[in-house]
């Protein structure tokens, strides 16, 4: 993705190549190719309608892990990402909501009041409640893995429960 140090043009040595140059080197650039798709273009898997999509479809780009993931895994840890744009399976969101609720109820609504209240708000969420948030997120992710669509009756039956009803897991 960077011009080599022995590149013929000294001004480009060590500089990022850019999408067009990468596609040219791979023989994938077409004259008149746009950087991004037209607004009406429907991106389909495997479509090469624009330069970004063409590069996105290349196997080495699909398999490339992010820098943060590479650094963490190099230290022997496992990285698990939540689905993008789906905050509901992330239990930290429930924790923040509970802490914000406490802060709203106990804040004097001044900057100093907020500074004083936030540490108490974070400590006010009991550990057992945090574990319940975690378990709820596990039920959501299981429902997603089994093909349930968010908002359907089936999803709600699998994820949400009252104190009288048990969760349905793995079809049991």
N, C-alpha and C positions, 0 to 999 in steps of 0.2 A: 504494500500500500504506500510505500515510500520509494522515491527514485534512489537507485544505488549511488554510492559515493564515486563510482567510476563512470557515471552517466555522461554522455557526450556533451550535454549542455551544463556547464558548471553552475549556472544560476538555479537549476532545478535539483541539484544533488542534495539528498537528504530531505527534500520537501515532499509533502503528501501528493500522491498521484491524481486523485480525483476519479470520479465514476467513469467519465468518458475514457480516460487513459487506460483504466483497468479493463474496460470492455473492449477497447481497441486491441490491447495485448492478447486478449482471449479470442479475438475474431468475432465478437458478438455485437460490435457497434454497427448500427445501420444509419445511413444518411437520413437526416431529418428526424432522428429519434429524439423524443422529448425527455427531459429529466424526470418529470412527473406525468402521471396519466391525465388525460383530459377529464374534466369533471363528470362527464357522462359515461366514461369508461368503467366497466364492471370488471374489477380484478378477479381473475379466476386462478386457481392453483395451476402453476406451470405457464401462465400467460406471460409473454414478453412484450407488453404493450408500451412500456416506457423503460428508461435506463435503470431507475431504482428497482423496478419489479424484476427486470432481467438479472440484475446483480443479486437481488434477494433470492432468486431461484437457484443460484449456483450452490452445489452441494457443500463446498468448503465454507461458504458464508452462512449456510443454514446450520452447520455443525460448530461454528466458532462460538466459544463461550466468551462471555464478557470479561473484562479485565479484573473486576472485583471477584468474580467467581473463580478465575484462575489463581489469583493471589490467595484466596481463602482455602481452596482445595490443595494448593501447594504446601500449605501448613498442616495438612492432614484433616481438615474439617470437611463436612458435607454441606452443600448449599442446596436449600429447597426454596424455590420461588413460588409465591402464590400466583394464581392467575391474574393477568393484568386487568385492571379496571374492575375488579371484583373485590371490594373491600369486605364483603360479608363473611368470607371464610377466614378472615384474619382476626383472631381473638383480641389482639391489641386494640382494635377499633372499639370493641365492647368495653375494654378497660378504660380507654380514653373517655368514652361517653359517660361512664360511671364517675370518673374523676372530675369531668367538667360539670356534671350535675351537682356534685358536692361543692365544687368551687362556686357555682352560681348561687347555691343556697346559703353559702357561708362567707361570701366576699362582701367587703364594704364598697366595692365598685370604685376603688381608687388604685393607682398604680402600686402603691406600697401595700395596700390591702391584698391585691392580687399576688404580689411577691410573697406575702406572708401565708396566703391561703394555699397556693399550689403545692408546696411540699406536704401539707396536711391532706390535701385532696388525693394525692398519689398514695399516701399511706392509709387512707380511709377505705380503700377497696379491699375487703377481706380476701385472703388467699383462697379460701374455698369458693368465693365468687369468681375469682380469676380462673380456677380450675373448671368451673361450670361453663364459663365463656369458651374455654378451650374445648370442652367436650361438645358443646353446641356446634362449634366450627368443624369438629371432626365429623359430626353427623351431616352437616351441610356438604362437606367434601365427599363423603361416601355417597350421598344422594346424587351429586353431580357425576361421580364416577360411574354410577349405575344408570346414567342417562336421564335423570329427572330434570325437568325444566323449571327454572326459578319461577315462582308465582303460581304454579299449578297446585291442584288439590293434593296430588301425589307427593309433591315436594313438601308442602306444608305438613302433611301427615307424617312424613319421615323425619322432618327436622324439628318441628315445634311440638311440644307436648304440654299437657296440664299435669298436675300432681297425681291425677287418677289414671293416666295412660302411660304405657311403656313405649319406648321407641321401637320402631321396626328397623332392624339392621340386617343386611344381606338376605332380604326376603323371608326372614324367620318370623 
